[in-house]
Amino acid sequence: MTTNRELMLTLGRAAREAAKVLALAPTKQKNDALMAMASKIRRSAADILSENARDLENAKTKELKSSFVDRLTLNESRLEAMARGLEEVAALPDPVGKVMSKWTRPNGLEISRVRVPIGVIGIIYESRPNVTADAGGLCLKSGNAAILRGGTDGFHSSGAIIACLQRGLDIAGLPRTAIQMVPNADRDCVGLMLEGLGGTLDLIVPRGGKSLVARVQADARVPVFSHLEGICHVYVDKAADPGMARTICLNAKMRRTGVCGSAETILIDRAAAEANLKPIVSTLIDAGCEVRGDKATQAADTRVKPATEEDWSTEYLDAIISVKVVDGVDAAMAHIARYGSKHTDSIITGDAATAERFLNEVDSAIVLHNASTQFADGGEFGFGAEIGIATGKLHARGPVGVEQLTTFKYLVRGTGQTRP
């Protein structure tokens, strides 16, 4: 009987061999595979939705949270978005082989810095089946092989999507082992990936809840791209347009409450509270959002629940938000620095100088002016899709797209030079 260790080491070795092929694959061949994958997803919609229904039935049996079920749910429009995402990745410039910079030394040596794939990337994620297509497509375009370990709750959905991706690889003449899925839901397989699969894994990307990401960051023996939480803020400045502030706050929280770019805290300048506090709070509550606030916020609407200290550092991923009145932009930035997760934060203001201060001084991966935090998404940045939002500061930060899934090497061309 094959053990999990033997199984995972086999996946790793196969991925390493596939990565060698992908690193040299022509752009057209990779794009052909991506387009074939998109076509196959569309043609296999009924099969994918049938497998998704199995996962949803299991989720109901477990009485999982509605926000979790929403992330797990697929429908025709979400499958179409998945297929379009692959087509958008195909349309992106190929980062592999791109010359980042080039110069000539006084001794005649020509040096260039060129983008190359990272190698084999392991993606560990939870309930979002769309990650299967996004991660597979992005890794392929950037010349990397991928080993995907989806959550047990989306196991059947991800399996159906993987079948479409591997069929696309077949059609383009690329090894189907370029995109592999861990074929069982055993948690031991996660630990084996974190060990590096015998040196075959070059990078781990976790996408999921706080406990998953914390475990990966603590236990991984290979480099990690990750964010621990998306505690995102919207600050409504005294110079904010009230209508814009209300619209953006509603969208930032309620467009999709379960995504990492969903706003979890709204900060309102005390000087703007009379014009903005009650309208924003009432709009959110009327839309079905629970508001937890400080005393000033509770006074604005009797439906507001008292906020605790814990609320300011909570990623709800649900129709719940905390609201606080602060004394200007300095107090807002201090609050964000203390409670934020360096993910995404936004300021609403008509004052250009205040906006520039916020943009320059808030130390987050994504900082916005007069826009919803829900734009924290690789597709919205023109990346086609994303493999996640990185909140660290090394190599990649913000949406991780095809370019961020490459590293570089130096090519040095000489004419016989030796070093004295």
N, C-alpha and C positions, 0 to 999 in steps of 0.2 A: 504494500500500500504506500502511495506517495505521501510524504509528510508535507506540511505547509512550508517548511524550510526548503525542501527540494523543489516544490512547486514554484516558490517565489524566486529562488536562484535561477531556475530555468527561464522564468519571465525576464529576469534581469539580463541574463546572457543573450537572449533573443533580442531584447531591446538594444543592447550594445551593438550587436551586429547590424540591426536595422538603422541605428544612428549613423553608422559609417556610410551607409547608402544614402541616407537623407542629406548628409553634409555635402554631398557632391551632386545631388539631384538638381537638374535644371529647373528654373522657375516655372516654365510651362508645365512640366510634369507634376509639380506640386499643385499648381493651380487647377490642372485637369482633375486631380484627385479631389480637391475641395469642391469643385463644381459637381462632380459625380456624387459626392457625399450629400450635397444639398438636394440633388435630384432624387436620390434614394430615400432621403428622409420624407420628402413630399409623397413619393409613391408608397411608402410604408407607413403612412400616417395611421391607418386603421390598426395595424399591428402594434405600433408604439402606444397608441391610446388604450388598446386592450391590455397591454402589460402595465401601463400606468394605472388602469382601473384596479388591477390586482394589488398594486402598492397602496392605492387610496383605501381600498377595503381593509387592508392590514392596519393602516393608520387609524381608521375609525375604530377598529377593534381595540387598539391600544389607547384610544381617547386622547390623541395627540392635540396640541394647541392648534387653534384655527390658523394662526400665522405660519406654523410649521406646515400644515396641510396646504396652504396657499403656495408656499415655495415648492412643494412636491407636485402640485397639480399641473398637468399638461392639457392643452386643448388645441384646436385647429390653429388659432391665431398665434399661440406660443410656439407651435411646431413651425409655422411659417416664419416667425421671427428667428428661430434657430437656423432654418435653411438660409434665410437672407444673411444672417450673420456669417455663415461659411462663405457665401458669395462675396460679401464685403471684405473678408479676410483675403480671398483670392485676388481681389482688385487692388489690394495694398501693394506698395513697392516691396520687393524682396530685400530684407535686410542683409542676407548672407552675401558676403563678398563686397559689401559697400565699403569704400575707402573713407574712413572717418577724417583722416588728415594725412598729409604727405609733405616731406621736406628733404632737402639735400644737405649733407654735412660738408664742411670745408674740405674734407678728404675725398669727397666724391661719392660717399655712400648715400644711396637713396633709401629712405626709411618711410614706410607707410604703416598706418594703423588700420586694420581691416576687421570688419565684423565676421564672427564665426559662431556656429551654434554652441550651446552649452553642452549638449550631449544627450543624456537620458534624464528625463524629468518625471518625478513621481508626484501625482496630485492626489491628495486625500481630502475628501469632501463629504458633505452630509446629504441634505435632502433635495438639492437642486439638480434635477436631471439635465437642465440646459448646460450645466458645467461640463458635462460629458462631451457635448459637441463643441463648446467654446474652447475647452482645454485641448481637445484633440486637434482641432483646426489650427489653433495658434501655434501649438508645438510643431505641427507639420510644416506650416509656412516658414517658421524660423529654423527649420532643419533639425529639429529635436525629436527623438522618440519619446513616447509617453506611456507611463504605466498608471492607470487610473484605478483608484480604490474609492468607489462611491459608498454612500451610507447604506446600511441595511434596509432602510425604509424606502429607498428608491432603486433597489437592486434590479428589479425586473424592468423598470423603465430604462435604466442605464444600459442594461444588456441589449435591449432592442435598438437603442441608438448606436451602441458600439458596432452592432452587426452592420448598420448602414455605413458607418465610417470605414470599416474594414472592406466592405464591398467597393467603396470608392477608391481605396488603395489598390485593390485588385484590378479595377478597370484601368487605372493609370500605370499599372506595371510596377508599383512600389510594394515593398514587403508589408503584409498585413500586421506583422509584429511591430510595425512602427507605432501603432496605437493598440495597446492591450488593456484589458480590464482584469483585475483580480477576480478569479472565477468563483470565489465563495465569500461569505460574509463573516468569516472568522476574524475576530479582533486581533488574533496573533499575527495576522498578515500586516497589520499596521506597524506593530513593533519591528517586524522584519524589514519593512521599508525604512523605518527610522534608523536601522542599523546600516543601511546602505546597500543591501543585497549583494554582499560580497564585493563591494567596490564598483558595482555597475551603475549605481545611481549618482548623479552629479548634483541634483537639486531636489528639494522637497517644497511643494506649495500646498499648505493647508487652507481649505475654505470651509468654514463652519463656525460653530459656537465657541464660546470662550474656553470651555474645558478641552475641546479638541486642539485648538491652537496652542493653548498653554502646554499641553502634553507634548506636542510636536516641538515647540521651542525648547522645552526642558530636556527632551530625550534624543533629539535628532543628532546623528553623527555626521551629517552632511549639511551643507548650507541650506538656509530656509528663507523663502519669501513669505511674509505673512503680516496680518494685522490681528491684534488680539481682540479689539472691539471697535465698533463704529459709533462712538459717542459724539454725535454731530450737533453743532449749535447753529442757530440763526440769531444774530444780534440786530435788533431794530433800533437804529440810532435816532437821535432827536431830529435829524434832518431827513428822516425817511418819509416817503410818500405813503400816507395811510392805506390807500387802496392797494398799492404795490405790496406793502408789507403784509397785509391780510392775505392777499392772493398767494404770495410766495410761502408764507408760513403754512397755509393750508396744504399746498402742494408738497412742501418739504416733508410734512408729516404723513399726509393721508393718501398720496398717490399710490404708494405701496409701502405699507408699514414694516414689512419683513425684510427689506433690503438694507445693506450696511450703510447706504447713504441717506437713510431716513433720519430726519431731525429728531433728536431725543430731548433737547432743551432749547427753549426760546428765552433770550435775554432781552429785556426792553429798557431802554434808557429812561430814567425817572423823568427827564425833561420831555419825553415823548409819551409818557404813560396816559395822559388825559385823552390824547387823540388815538392811541393805538391799543392800549391794554384790553379794555372791554371788548372792542370789535374783534380783535384777534382771538381772544379766549372764547367768546360767544360763538364765533364762526367754527372753531375747532370742536367745541362741545356739540353744537347743532349737527355737525358732520359725523358724530358718533365717537369722538375722541375723548377719553378721560383726561382731564387736566389736573395736575398736582402742582400747587403753587405756594409761594411765600405769602405772608400776611397781606401784602398789597394786592396780590393776584386774587386771593380769596375774597377780598373786599370788593373786587370788580365784578364778581359773579358768584352767587351763593352755591352754585353747582361745583365749584372748584374744591378739590380735596386738599388737605394740608400736605405739603411736601416734607419729606424727611431728609436728613443729611445724605442718606443712601441714594435718594432719587437723583441727585446731581451727578452721580457717577454710574448710573444704570443705563444699559442698552436694552430698551424694552422690546424692540422688534415687534411691536404691537400697537394698537390704537390707544396709546398712553403717551403723554408728554409732560415734562416739567417746565414751569414758567417762573421766571424770577425778574424782579425789577432791580436794576443796577444803576450806579451813579456814573454814567458816561462810558466812553469807549475804553478808558484805562481799566475800569472795574470789570468790564466785559472781557477784556483780554486776560486779566488776572484770573477770572473764573474759568475761562477756557484752558489756561495754562495749568490750573490746579486739577480740574475734573475731566478735561478732554482726553481723547485717545490719539491725537495727532492724525486723525483721518480726514474729515471735511468740516469746514466751518465757513459761514457766510455772514456778510454784513449788508444790511439794507440801509442805504443813505443816499442823499443827494449832494452830500458834501464831498468833493473830490479829495481834499486833503485828508479827511478822516478815513475815507476809503483806502487811500494809499498807505496810511499808517497801519490799518488793519491787515491789508494784504502783505505788507512787508514784515510785520512784527508777530503775527500769529504763526506759530511753528507747527503747521500741519501739512500733510501731503497735498491737500487740495484746499485752496482758499478762494472764495467767490465774492463778487460784489454784485448786488442786485440780481441774484439768481438763486434758484432752489438748490438745496444740497443733493437733490435726486439726480443732478447731472454728474454725480460722482460715478461714472460708468465709462468703461473703455469705448463702447460704441458711440457714446455721445462726444467723446474726444476725437472721434475719427479713427480709432484703432481697429474698427470692425467688431471687436469683442475684447474681453479681458479674461485673464486667468485669475484675477484677484486684484485687490488694492493693497499695495505694500506701504506700510507706515514706517518702515525703517529708513535709514539714511544711506545705506551702502548699496551701490550698484543700481537698484531700482527703487523708485518712490512713486506713489500714486498708482493709477491703472497700469497693470502689467500686460502689455501687448506684445506684438511680434518683435519689436526692436529691443524691448527689455528682456526678452528671452534669448538674447545673444550676448556673447562676451566678445573679446577681440584678441588678436595676436598681431605682432609686428613682423612685417616682411622687410628684410634688408637686402638690397641688391648692390653688389659691388663689381669692381673690374680688376680684382686681384689685390685689393688692399690688405695689408697686415698691420698689426698694432705695434708701434715701437716700444 
